[in-house]
Structures are given as structure tokens and as C-alpha cells.
Amino acid sequence: MSLQRPAPRPGVLQIQAYVPGKSSAPGVEKIYKLSSNETPLGASPKAIEAYLAAAATLHDYPDGSATRLREAIGHTFGLDPARIICGAGSDELLNLLAHAYLGPNDEAIHTLHGFLVYRIATLASGGTPIVVPEKNYTADADQILGAVTARTRLVFLANPNNPTGTYLPFDELKRLHAGIPPDVLLVIDAAYAEYVRRNDYEAGIELVATCDNVVMCRTFSKIHGLAALRLGWLYGPVHVVDALNRIRGPFNVNTPAIAAGAAAMEDTAHVQMSAEHNARWLGFLTEEIGKLGLAVTPSVANFVLIHFPQTKGHTAAEADAFLTARGLILRQVSAYHLPHALRCSVGSEEANRLVVQSLAEFLDRKA
Ligand SMILES: Cc1ncc(COP(=O)(O)O)c(C=O)c1O
């Protein structure tokens, strides 16, 4: 064998591959998967019907422009479909942004507990991730602005953020945008926007509509319950959408995803029901887990971040093992610099009650 071999570009081997939430517990019959922020209510029956109907045309390539889907999104939100691009999950769109706007020596800013894909996409593009501290597990506009340099090309902000569930109010978002140079793109990742019930929140549509350097990413994986289909969308200025359309795969979104996504978008009753379920049980989990003496970061999304003590017998790792043995699969978040916390998605009523009951039993154990 030769000593020489192909080497990936600089940055690639710095990447820790993304580890998805666990989905099984050995030896446990009934599993409650609360590790990936999926909806407990499933997809809209209309989306499932559209997905099944798409089986009749599997031999044809998809519509490479996902026109039906962009029109459905445009109709629902009152947006120009020409300013929308769809992707195989918002993950793909985040990666396309990095590939289009970052190169060697370029910097992309994200916050300490920000969604992991920002770092991966930045390094994969040869760029440098710049990580800024948060305040109370919340993005801090001043920290972000303080990190902007002549090399900054992108600012990634999850709003609300995963895994903390915290958010920046619209006034803060506008202040952040006002301080960002016009040649830097602000990426607002609003994957959990549909769950937020706060008067001072805005997903990003207004900023995108009026600014040349802002995009908003959304997903069908959460409230629409289509995670398996891999579907996301981005609303942006025409010049950004044009750049991304040049580098994406020509058929990056498949026919069943287009059909199911359009039907899901139009089923507003299903979205509303899911949001109501979430509001009720997010409140329940936050309060009841708080009553047990564990700190829960106030969340506006469909999950809670639970902080554990570092005393032996009661640590996050031990809680994870205890809950997993009962079929409750939460998410370890050490990769997010949160080694003493677990993230728990809002599940079905049964799952939510079981989480609280099991945590109570866990905390009652003798160390
Ligand atoms: C903040 C955030 N952005 C994007 C995504 C990716 O979503 P998708 O399934 O659309 O790729 C997730 C998924 O967990 C997320 O939490």
C-alpha cells in the first residue's frame, strides 16, 4: 500500500459526526422515544394519504422545483413562492448555505449551545466556526455582535434554540440584525416556530421580507410529523435562493415528500391540534419536573432541558440509564456542552406522566 492516500479537505476530520437521538432500549418492550423532538401525534392523515398516492408515480423523477409544495407554503404564509427553496430536511438547507457562502478563512458564528449542524456545516465547507457564550442558556445578541469580524460571512441562530428551548424576542432579533454588516447573512433557523406562544416572538418572515441579508429555515420534521421524509424549506431574498438553487441537487426533494408536505401545510387543523397538545404538556413537564427539585430551562419549543445535580446517584448519566431501563428515551446533550442535562421531548400524555413519575422514583433512590 502506498503511504499516500486521498485526504479530505481541511476541517472535515475536525468534525464529530452527528449522533442522532437513541431510538431503542435493549430488553425493554415498550419504548417512548423522547430523544428527537418528533411529534407524538404523528403526521396529518391527509399527508399520509398524499404520500401513499405518490406511490403511483415512483418511476418518474420528482418536480425538481417542488412547485406544488412551494405554492402551498406560499399560500399558507402569504409568501412569494419564488423566494422559497425546499430541501431534504432543513439540515440540507443549512449545509447548502454553508457551501454557498463559506470558504477557507471565512467565519460562521453560532452560540455555545446552538444546534450542532451549524458547526458541522461550517467545518465541512472549510470555514471556521466561531462559538460565542450564551446568557442563561439563551443566545445573546451582544456576544454575537462582538464576535463579528471582517471574515464573518454567516451568523447561525436557532430561534427557538435546540436543545435549550429558549428564544430571542423579535426586538432583540431586530437589534441583532441591525448590528450585522450588510454582507453577512443572518440565518434564522425557526424549526420550532409553530410551537411558540409568545407575543414578542416572530419567526423571521418580516425580517426576510424587508432585508437582503436574512434567511429563515423551517422544517416539516417537527409539528408536521414528517421527519422520515426529510423535508424543510427556506424563505430568503431572491439572490440567496438563486445561489442555493445553483448548488443543490437537481431533485433534492422527492415526490412523496412534496405531496405529503403540501397536504400537511394545508392541514392547519392538524397543526393547531399539535400546538395545543404541546402547550398543555410543555407546561405540565416544566412544572412537575420543577416541583421535583430539578431545574428546567423555560422552553417555548416541544422539549425541555432538565438539569441534574452532580451528586453520585443523581447525575444526568444515571438518570438516563434509569429512564432508558423503563423505556423512556431522552437525549444526552454533552455534545452541546451540557453534560449535566438531558433533553426530553414533549410526548403523549402517557409518556409525559411516566417521565415525571420515573424522575420522582429516580430522585427518591438512595445514592
Ligand atoms: C434547530 C434545528 N434546526 C434544524 C433541525 C433539522 O431539521 P430537519 O429534520 O428539517 O433536517 C433540527 C432538528 O432537530 C433542529 O433542532
The ligand as an ORCA input file, in Angstrom:
! r2SCAN-3c Opt
* xyz 0 1
  C     -32.808     23.852     15.490
  C     -32.949     22.778     14.461
  N     -32.756     23.090     13.187
  C     -32.862     22.168     12.213
  C     -33.175     20.863     12.505
  C     -33.188     19.863     11.397
  O     -34.417     19.545     10.993
  P     -34.658     18.680      9.693
  O     -35.260     17.414     10.154
  O     -35.589     19.525      8.875
  O     -33.349     18.497      8.982
  C     -33.397     20.482     13.817
  C     -33.701     19.080     14.149
  O     -33.644     18.624     15.228
  C     -33.272     21.470     14.829
  O     -33.438     21.150     16.101
*
